[in-house]
Amino acid sequence: MERPDGLNEISGCTLAIGSCLLHSLVYIASFYVWNYQHGRNHADSIRKRFISVFVMLFISPIFLYLSLNKDILEKKSFWTVLGFRSEGLLQAFVMPLFLTMILHLGPLALLVHNGLLKLYTEPMYWVNNVKDLIWLRSQIVAPISEEFSFRSCMLPVLLQCFSPIKAVFICPIFFGAAHFHHLLEKLKNNVPVKFAVIESCVQFIYTTIFGVYSAYLFYRTGHFISIFIAHSFCNHMGVPDFEEFMRYKGTEKYVIGSLFVIGLVSWCFLLNPLTEPKWYYND
């Protein structure tokens, strides 16, 4: 006797959540197969983790393939499900980047005001960064590996049984929770438990909020490049330097503060129009 549709739906959602949870655990476990002699920012530690995430580029799609309804693959290629396709590629690079820059209008104004933006015109700035393993981790390796594993290979699984809005909010929880492994490193480095837990919770909230944005971009555009470029840009900008902002006085503070607000409000209004699926040939 066949099970009622409700039970089938519950079972399917349970399997989707279980698949994503196991996937997350395997991703984090790949970092701890090594015997680290130094901190996470040491060149040797970074190289080992580069190897781990490289291996995960081959393991993560297996979780997706095993969890994916085979009817989907009769309509779309596996590469398309992962977000790798040529239709709308230019739009997927430019428009999400522009949207993310609008969100960072205030921090960008700070860079213009303090003169740091001029660094980007210096060729040696880029040459030195490409040689820097920490920069490569933040701008290239982490955005590729994290977006591929936690968005490209998880969101399609969740979309099979959850509504798009639910899937967009559930998917980042695995991404945010995965960052709790840094708590172990903080404790190992003798950071007081209270501060280590607070820092990890703040990081969980921050990464989860970004994850919602990234998942929404991927759902709407259907392109991996859109979430990679947004992640890389956000990593580059980091958390807004409100301490620097508070040091400004008078007109400077008013103008830059206004740009923070204008950027956020404009981003809210432009989010849906600039991620309209038809722009990206995403059906």
URSUL-V667176 format. One record per pair of residues at least 4 apart in sequence whose C-alpha atoms are under 8 Angstrom apart, sorted by the first residue. I is the first residue (numbers start at 1). J is the second residue. Records with the same first field share a line. If there is no record, write none. Layout:
# URSUL-V667176
I = J ; J
This chain:
# URSUL-V667176
3 = 7 ; 8
4 = 8
5 = 9
6 = 10
7 = 11
8 = 12
9 = 13 ; 161
10 = 14
11 = 15
12 = 16 ; 161
13 = 17 ; 158 ; 161 ; 162
14 = 18
15 = 19 ; 67
16 = 20 ; 67 ; 157 ; 158 ; 161
17 = 21 ; 158
18 = 22
19 = 23 ; 63 ; 67
20 = 24 ; 154 ; 174
21 = 25 ; 174
22 = 26
23 = 27 ; 60 ; 63
24 = 28 ; 150 ; 174 ; 175 ; 178
25 = 29 ; 178
26 = 30
27 = 31 ; 53 ; 56
28 = 32 ; 178 ; 181
29 = 33
30 = 52 ; 53 ; 56
31 = 48 ; 49 ; 52
34 = 48
36 = 45
37 = 45
38 = 42 ; 44 ; 45
39 = 45
40 = 45 ; 46
41 = 45 ; 46 ; 134
42 = 46
43 = 47 ; 133
44 = 48
45 = 49
46 = 50 ; 133 ; 134 ; 137
47 = 51
48 = 52
49 = 53
50 = 54 ; 137 ; 141
51 = 55
52 = 56
53 = 57 ; 145
54 = 58 ; 145
55 = 59
56 = 60 ; 145 ; 149
57 = 61 ; 145 ; 148 ; 149
58 = 62
59 = 63
60 = 64 ; 148 ; 149 ; 153
61 = 65 ; 149 ; 153
62 = 66
63 = 67 ; 153
64 = 68 ; 153 ; 154 ; 156 ; 157
67 = 157
68 = 72 ; 156 ; 157 ; 160
69 = 73 ; 160
70 = 74
71 = 75
72 = 76
73 = 77 ; 78
76 = 80 ; 81
77 = 81
78 = 82
79 = 83 ; 84 ; 85
80 = 84 ; 85 ; 222
81 = 152 ; 156 ; 222
82 = 148 ; 152 ; 153 ; 223 ; 224
83 = 152 ; 218 ; 222 ; 223 ; 224 ; 225
84 = 223 ; 224 ; 225
85 = 89 ; 223
87 = 280 ; 281
88 = 92 ; 279 ; 280 ; 281
89 = 93 ; 223 ; 225 ; 280
90 = 94
91 = 95 ; 96 ; 279 ; 280
92 = 96 ; 221 ; 223 ; 225 ; 226 ; 280
93 = 97 ; 225 ; 226 ; 229
94 = 98
95 = 99 ; 274 ; 275
96 = 100 ; 217 ; 226 ; 227 ; 229 ; 230 ; 274 ; 275
97 = 101 ; 226 ; 229 ; 230 ; 233
98 = 102
99 = 103 ; 267 ; 270 ; 271 ; 274
100 = 104 ; 230 ; 233 ; 234 ; 267
101 = 105 ; 108
102 = 263 ; 264 ; 266 ; 267
103 = 263 ; 264 ; 266 ; 267
104 = 108 ; 237 ; 260 ; 263 ; 264
105 = 109 ; 259 ; 260 ; 262 ; 263 ; 264
106 = 110 ; 256 ; 257 ; 258 ; 259 ; 260 ; 261 ; 263
107 = 111 ; 237 ; 240 ; 241 ; 260
108 = 112
109 = 113 ; 256 ; 259
110 = 114 ; 245 ; 256
111 = 115 ; 116 ; 117
112 = 116 ; 117 ; 118
115 = 119
116 = 120
117 = 121
118 = 122
119 = 125
120 = 125 ; 126
121 = 125
122 = 126
123 = 127
124 = 128
125 = 129
126 = 130
127 = 131
128 = 132
129 = 135 ; 136
130 = 135 ; 136
131 = 136
132 = 136
133 = 137
134 = 138
135 = 139 ; 140
136 = 140 ; 141
137 = 141 ; 142
138 = 142 ; 143 ; 232 ; 235 ; 236
139 = 143 ; 232 ; 233 ; 235 ; 236
140 = 144 ; 232
141 = 145
142 = 146 ; 147
143 = 147 ; 228 ; 229 ; 231 ; 232
144 = 148 ; 228
145 = 149
146 = 150 ; 151 ; 175
147 = 151 ; 152 ; 224 ; 227 ; 228 ; 231
148 = 152 ; 153 ; 224
149 = 153 ; 154
150 = 154 ; 155 ; 171 ; 172 ; 174 ; 175
151 = 155 ; 171 ; 214 ; 215 ; 218
152 = 156 ; 218 ; 224
153 = 157
154 = 158 ; 171
155 = 159 ; 167 ; 168 ; 171 ; 215 ; 219
156 = 160
157 = 161
158 = 162 ; 167 ; 171
159 = 163 ; 164 ; 167
162 = 166 ; 167
163 = 167
164 = 168 ; 219
165 = 169
166 = 170
167 = 171
168 = 172 ; 212 ; 215 ; 216 ; 219
169 = 173 ; 212 ; 215
170 = 174
171 = 175 ; 211 ; 212 ; 215
172 = 176 ; 207 ; 208 ; 209 ; 210 ; 211 ; 212 ; 215
173 = 177 ; 208 ; 211
174 = 178
175 = 179 ; 207 ; 208 ; 211
176 = 180 ; 203 ; 204 ; 205 ; 206 ; 207 ; 208 ; 211
177 = 204
179 = 200 ; 203 ; 204
180 = 184 ; 200 ; 201 ; 204
181 = 185
182 = 186 ; 200
183 = 187 ; 196 ; 197 ; 200
184 = 188
185 = 189
186 = 190 ; 191 ; 196
187 = 191 ; 192 ; 193 ; 196
191 = 195 ; 196
192 = 196
193 = 197
194 = 198
195 = 199
196 = 200
197 = 201
198 = 202
199 = 203
200 = 204
201 = 205
202 = 206
203 = 207
204 = 208
205 = 209
206 = 210
207 = 211
208 = 212
209 = 213
210 = 214
211 = 215
212 = 216
213 = 217
214 = 218 ; 227 ; 230 ; 231
215 = 219 ; 227
216 = 220
217 = 221 ; 222 ; 226 ; 227 ; 275
218 = 222 ; 223 ; 224 ; 226 ; 227
220 = 275 ; 276 ; 277 ; 282
221 = 226 ; 275 ; 276 ; 277 ; 279 ; 280 ; 281 ; 282
222 = 277 ; 280 ; 282
223 = 227 ; 280
224 = 228
225 = 229
226 = 230
227 = 231
228 = 232
229 = 233
230 = 234
231 = 235
232 = 236
233 = 237
234 = 238
241 = 245
242 = 246
243 = 247
244 = 248
245 = 253 ; 256 ; 257
246 = 253
248 = 252 ; 253
249 = 253 ; 254
250 = 254
251 = 255
252 = 256
253 = 257
254 = 258
255 = 259
256 = 260
257 = 261
258 = 262
259 = 263
260 = 264
261 = 265
262 = 266
263 = 267
264 = 268
265 = 269
266 = 270
267 = 271
269 = 273
270 = 274
271 = 275
272 = 276
275 = 279
276 = 280
277 = 281 ; 282 ; 283
278 = 282 ; 283
